[in-house]
Amino acid sequence: MAKRLLKFLLSLCVSSALLAYVISKVDFEQMRSAFALLRWPLVAVFWLIAIFALWLVALRLCVILKCQKCPIGINTIFRASFIANLYGFILPGGLSQGVKWYVLKKHTGKGAQVLASMFYNQLATNMMTLAVGLIALMIENPLPQVPLPAIAAGVLIVLVIFSVVLASPTFGATVEGWVLSGLVPKLPDWLGKGLKKFFAQLGMFRTVGTAFHLKIFGMCLISRIIGVVVYVVAAKAANINVPVSVIAWQSSAIYILALLPISLLNIGPRELTLVSTLKIYNISAEYALALSALLFSVRLVQATGGAVCQVWTSLGKRHP
């Protein structure tokens, strides 16, 4: 309990410090103007598309769970996603996914299969998000003095090879054996246990076949495209006009940062990322913060849905 409280306080400090730094750089009169100019019809569209994107994630997890002989309705997964977003207000980074796992485990009684499916789903999502961000950097270089396209291309090649090797029954098992026997003994205990857990969960999906992997990665690609559309609509609602490729790599960067347990709801890192990167395209900090507020608002909408689900479940237990 004390350790969790310490993590929460540290995350709160990081979020507060970064947010205070960003706010210190803005003109409050201009920021008020930026918020006053928000295009509310587009904000409503943004919220609806964001909820649809969350539904797509639930659909993908439903397909993965079915492959693990652990069928569960998409509505249950969708509801668990809302509840996880609610607990994201007190759990830093991606730790709120533990709540989602608990809800789904209660419904299936198969905690190991649910954990493996969520792990595979998250890994595929992270790789696709990173890949789209790298491709966007190859198209739009925000720092012409740095060869980012070449670096992004190299990292993308490594990412593709890494994905293929991990999914391969032959090569994946060989890499796993090499890591577990040769590398793990030399690592700190916590890192060694983490790698063992990583390969144990991933190993359950090495026998599903190439077609299944391509299907899931195709669904991840569709979700990422929808995710970029969400950011594009939010940017338009905040009166920000930048190339779609810029929004693509920005959204990927913000997504990856949100996974790190260093802040609450990515508050602080998200604002700093938007303000610093949009400045390159002559977008003022005030408008960048308006966009950040919109991105945060969808978390509030999802958390509200999570609260409704919690109340509904509680009432259902009282009145069977």
C-alpha positions as CSV (number, residue, x, y, z in Angstrom):
1,M,0.0,0.0,0.0
2,A,2.8,2.4,0.9
3,K,4.6,1.6,-2.4
4,R,1.5,2.3,-4.4
5,L,1.0,5.6,-2.5
6,L,4.6,6.6,-3.2
7,K,4.1,5.8,-7.0
8,F,1.0,7.9,-7.0
9,L,2.7,10.9,-5.3
10,L,5.7,10.7,-7.6
11,S,3.5,10.6,-10.6
12,L,1.5,13.5,-9.3
13,C,4.7,15.5,-8.7
14,V,5.9,14.9,-12.2
15,S,2.6,15.9,-13.8
16,S,2.3,19.0,-11.6
17,A,5.9,20.1,-12.3
18,L,5.7,19.7,-16.1
19,L,2.2,21.3,-16.3
20,A,3.4,24.2,-14.2
21,Y,6.4,24.7,-16.5
22,V,4.2,24.7,-19.6
23,I,1.6,27.0,-18.1
24,S,4.4,29.5,-17.1
25,K,5.2,29.9,-20.8
26,V,1.7,31.0,-21.9
27,D,-0.2,34.2,-22.0
28,F,-3.5,33.7,-20.1
29,E,-5.4,36.3,-22.2
30,Q,-4.4,34.5,-25.4
31,M,-5.2,31.1,-23.9
32,R,-8.6,32.3,-23.0
33,S,-9.1,33.4,-26.6
34,A,-7.9,30.0,-27.9
35,F,-10.5,28.2,-25.7
36,A,-13.2,30.7,-26.7
37,L,-12.6,29.9,-30.4
38,L,-13.0,26.1,-29.9
39,R,-15.3,24.6,-32.6
40,W,-17.8,22.7,-30.5
41,P,-19.5,20.7,-33.3
42,L,-16.1,19.3,-34.1
43,V,-15.5,18.6,-30.4
44,A,-18.6,16.5,-30.3
45,V,-17.5,14.6,-33.4
46,F,-14.1,14.1,-31.8
47,W,-15.7,12.5,-28.7
48,L,-17.8,10.2,-30.8
49,I,-14.9,9.0,-32.9
50,A,-12.7,8.5,-29.8
51,I,-15.4,6.3,-28.2
52,F,-15.6,4.3,-31.5
53,A,-11.8,3.9,-31.4
54,L,-12.1,2.4,-27.9
55,W,-14.8,0.0,-29.2
56,L,-12.4,-1.1,-32.0
57,V,-9.8,-2.0,-29.3
58,A,-12.5,-4.0,-27.5
59,L,-13.4,-5.8,-30.7
60,R,-9.7,-6.7,-31.3
61,L,-9.3,-8.1,-27.8
62,C,-12.6,-10.1,-28.3
63,V,-11.1,-11.8,-31.3
64,I,-7.8,-12.5,-29.5
65,L,-9.6,-14.0,-26.5
66,K,-11.7,-16.2,-28.8
67,C,-8.5,-17.6,-30.2
68,Q,-7.4,-18.4,-26.7
69,K,-10.7,-20.4,-26.2
70,C,-11.8,-17.7,-23.8
71,P,-14.9,-16.2,-25.5
72,I,-16.4,-13.1,-23.9
73,G,-18.9,-10.6,-25.2
74,I,-17.6,-7.4,-26.7
75,N,-19.9,-5.4,-24.5
76,T,-18.3,-6.8,-21.4
77,I,-14.8,-5.9,-22.8
78,F,-16.0,-2.4,-23.8
79,R,-17.4,-1.9,-20.3
80,A,-14.2,-3.0,-18.7
81,S,-12.3,-0.5,-20.9
82,F,-14.4,2.3,-19.6
83,I,-13.9,1.2,-16.0
84,A,-10.1,1.0,-16.6
85,N,-10.2,4.6,-17.9
86,L,-12.0,5.6,-14.6
87,Y,-9.2,4.0,-12.5
88,G,-6.6,5.7,-14.7
89,F,-7.3,8.8,-12.7
90,I,-5.5,7.3,-9.7
91,L,-3.2,4.7,-11.3
92,P,-0.2,6.1,-13.3
93,G,0.7,5.1,-16.9
94,G,-0.7,1.9,-18.2
95,L,-1.2,0.4,-14.7
96,S,-5.0,0.8,-15.0
97,Q,-5.0,-2.1,-17.4
98,G,-4.7,-4.3,-14.3
99,V,-8.3,-3.2,-13.4
100,K,-9.4,-4.3,-16.9
101,W,-7.7,-7.7,-16.4
102,Y,-9.4,-8.2,-13.1
103,V,-12.9,-7.4,-14.5
104,L,-12.4,-9.8,-17.5
105,K,-10.9,-12.5,-15.2
106,K,-14.0,-12.4,-13.0
107,H,-16.2,-12.9,-16.1
108,T,-14.2,-15.8,-17.5
109,G,-12.4,-17.4,-14.6
110,K,-9.3,-17.7,-16.9
111,G,-6.9,-15.2,-15.6
112,A,-3.8,-16.6,-17.5
113,Q,-5.6,-16.5,-20.9
114,V,-6.9,-13.0,-20.3
115,L,-3.5,-11.8,-19.3
116,A,-1.8,-13.4,-22.3
117,S,-4.5,-11.9,-24.6
118,M,-4.2,-8.4,-23.2
119,F,-0.4,-8.7,-23.4
120,Y,-0.5,-9.7,-27.0
121,N,-3.1,-7.0,-27.8
122,Q,-1.0,-4.3,-26.1
123,L,2.2,-5.5,-27.8
124,A,0.6,-5.4,-31.3
125,T,-0.9,-2.0,-30.6
126,N,2.4,-0.6,-29.4
127,M,4.3,-1.9,-32.4
128,M,1.8,-0.6,-34.9
129,T,1.6,2.8,-33.1
130,L,5.4,3.1,-33.2
131,A,5.5,1.9,-36.8
132,V,3.0,4.5,-38.0
133,G,4.9,7.2,-36.0
134,L,8.2,6.2,-37.7
135,I,6.6,6.3,-41.2
136,A,5.2,9.7,-40.4
137,L,8.7,10.9,-39.4
138,M,10.0,9.6,-42.7
139,I,7.4,11.8,-44.5
140,E,7.6,14.9,-42.4
141,N,11.0,15.8,-40.7
142,P,10.4,18.4,-38.0
143,L,14.1,18.9,-37.6
144,P,15.7,19.3,-41.1
145,Q,19.2,19.5,-39.5
146,V,18.8,16.0,-38.1
147,P,18.5,13.0,-40.5
148,L,15.3,11.8,-38.7
149,P,13.9,10.0,-41.8
150,A,16.9,7.8,-42.1
151,I,16.9,7.0,-38.4
152,A,13.2,6.3,-38.5
153,A,13.6,4.0,-41.4
154,G,16.4,2.1,-39.6
155,V,14.3,1.7,-36.5
156,L,11.3,0.6,-38.5
157,I,13.3,-2.1,-40.2
158,V,14.5,-3.4,-36.8
159,L,10.9,-3.2,-35.5
160,V,9.6,-5.3,-38.4
161,I,12.4,-7.9,-38.0
162,F,11.8,-8.0,-34.2
163,S,8.0,-8.6,-34.8
164,V,8.6,-11.4,-37.3
165,V,11.1,-13.1,-35.0
166,L,8.9,-12.9,-31.9
167,A,5.9,-14.3,-33.8
168,S,7.9,-17.2,-35.4
169,P,7.5,-20.6,-33.7
170,T,11.1,-21.5,-34.7
171,F,13.1,-18.2,-34.4
172,G,11.0,-17.0,-31.5
173,A,11.6,-20.1,-29.4
174,T,15.3,-19.9,-30.3
175,V,15.5,-16.2,-29.2
176,E,13.6,-17.0,-26.1
177,G,15.9,-19.8,-25.1
178,W,19.0,-17.6,-25.7
179,V,17.6,-14.8,-23.6
180,L,16.4,-17.0,-20.8
181,S,19.6,-19.1,-20.5
182,G,22.2,-16.5,-21.5
183,L,21.0,-13.1,-20.7
184,V,18.5,-13.3,-17.8
185,P,21.1,-14.7,-15.2
186,K,23.2,-11.6,-15.8
187,L,20.3,-9.1,-15.3
188,P,18.8,-7.6,-12.2
189,D,16.2,-9.9,-10.6
190,W,13.3,-7.6,-11.4
191,L,14.3,-7.3,-15.1
192,G,14.9,-11.0,-15.4
193,K,11.5,-11.9,-14.0
194,G,9.9,-9.3,-16.4
195,L,11.6,-10.9,-19.4
196,K,10.5,-14.4,-18.3
197,K,6.9,-13.2,-18.0
198,F,7.2,-11.5,-21.4
199,F,8.2,-14.6,-23.2
200,A,5.8,-16.8,-21.3
201,Q,2.8,-14.7,-22.4
202,L,4.0,-14.3,-25.9
203,G,4.7,-18.0,-26.3
204,M,1.0,-18.8,-26.2
205,F,0.6,-17.0,-29.5
206,R,3.4,-18.6,-31.5
207,T,1.2,-21.5,-32.7
208,V,-1.8,-19.5,-34.0
209,G,-0.5,-19.1,-37.5
210,T,0.6,-16.3,-39.8
211,A,-3.0,-15.5,-40.9
212,F,-4.1,-14.7,-37.3
213,H,-1.1,-12.4,-36.8
214,L,-1.8,-10.5,-40.0
215,K,-5.5,-10.2,-39.1
216,I,-4.6,-8.6,-35.7
217,F,-2.0,-6.3,-37.1
218,G,-4.5,-5.3,-39.8
219,M,-7.0,-4.4,-37.1
220,C,-4.3,-2.5,-35.3
221,L,-3.6,-0.5,-38.4
222,I,-7.2,0.4,-38.8
223,S,-7.3,1.4,-35.1
224,R,-4.2,3.6,-35.6
225,I,-5.7,5.3,-38.6
226,I,-8.8,6.0,-36.6
227,G,-6.6,7.3,-33.8
228,V,-4.9,9.7,-36.2
229,V,-8.3,10.9,-37.4
230,V,-9.3,11.5,-33.8
231,Y,-6.2,13.8,-33.4
232,V,-6.9,15.5,-36.7
233,V,-10.5,16.3,-35.7
234,A,-9.3,17.6,-32.3
235,A,-6.7,19.8,-34.0
236,K,-9.3,21.2,-36.3
237,A,-11.6,21.9,-33.4
238,A,-8.8,23.8,-31.7
239,N,-8.1,25.7,-34.9
240,I,-4.7,24.1,-35.5
241,N,-3.7,23.3,-39.1
242,V,-0.6,21.2,-39.5
243,P,0.1,18.3,-42.0
244,V,-1.5,15.0,-41.1
245,S,1.9,13.4,-41.0
246,V,2.8,15.7,-38.1
247,I,-0.2,14.7,-36.2
248,A,0.6,11.1,-36.9
249,W,4.0,11.1,-35.2
250,Q,2.8,13.5,-32.5
251,S,-0.1,11.1,-31.5
252,S,2.3,8.1,-31.6
253,A,4.8,9.9,-29.3
254,I,2.0,10.9,-26.9
255,Y,0.6,7.4,-26.9
256,I,4.0,5.9,-26.0
257,L,4.6,8.4,-23.2
258,A,1.2,7.6,-21.8
259,L,2.3,4.0,-21.2
260,L,5.1,5.1,-18.9
261,P,4.1,5.1,-15.2
262,I,5.7,8.6,-14.7
263,S,2.5,10.7,-14.7
264,L,-1.2,10.7,-14.1
265,L,-3.2,10.4,-17.3
266,N,-0.2,11.6,-19.2
267,I,-0.8,15.1,-17.8
268,G,2.4,17.1,-18.1
269,P,4.3,15.0,-20.7
270,R,1.3,15.4,-23.2
271,E,1.3,19.2,-22.8
272,L,5.1,19.5,-23.0
273,T,5.1,17.4,-26.1
274,L,2.4,19.3,-27.9
275,V,3.7,22.8,-27.0
276,S,7.3,22.0,-27.9
277,T,6.6,20.2,-31.2
278,L,3.8,22.5,-32.4
279,K,6.1,25.5,-31.8
280,I,8.2,24.2,-34.7
281,Y,5.2,24.8,-37.0
282,N,4.5,28.3,-35.6
283,I,1.5,27.2,-33.4
284,S,1.4,29.1,-30.2
285,A,1.5,27.4,-26.8
286,E,-2.0,28.7,-26.1
287,Y,-3.5,26.8,-29.0
288,A,-1.4,23.7,-28.2
289,L,-2.8,23.7,-24.6
290,A,-6.4,24.0,-26.1
291,L,-5.7,20.9,-28.1
292,S,-4.3,19.2,-25.0
293,A,-7.4,20.1,-23.1
294,L,-9.5,18.5,-25.8
295,L,-7.4,15.3,-25.7
296,F,-7.8,15.2,-21.9
297,S,-11.6,15.8,-22.2
298,V,-12.1,12.5,-23.9
299,R,-10.6,10.7,-20.9
300,L,-13.2,12.5,-18.8
301,V,-15.9,11.3,-21.1
302,Q,-14.6,7.7,-20.9
303,A,-14.1,7.9,-17.1
304,T,-17.7,9.1,-16.8
305,G,-18.8,6.0,-18.7
306,G,-16.7,3.9,-16.4
307,A,-18.4,5.5,-13.4
308,V,-21.8,4.7,-14.9
309,C,-20.7,1.1,-15.5
310,Q,-19.6,0.8,-11.9
311,V,-22.9,2.1,-10.5
312,W,-24.8,-0.1,-12.9
313,T,-22.9,-3.2,-11.7
314,S,-23.4,-2.2,-8.1
315,L,-27.1,-1.8,-8.6
316,G,-27.2,-5.2,-10.4
317,K,-25.6,-6.9,-7.4
318,R,-28.1,-5.4,-5.0
319,H,-31.1,-6.4,-7.2
320,P,-30.4,-9.6,-8.9
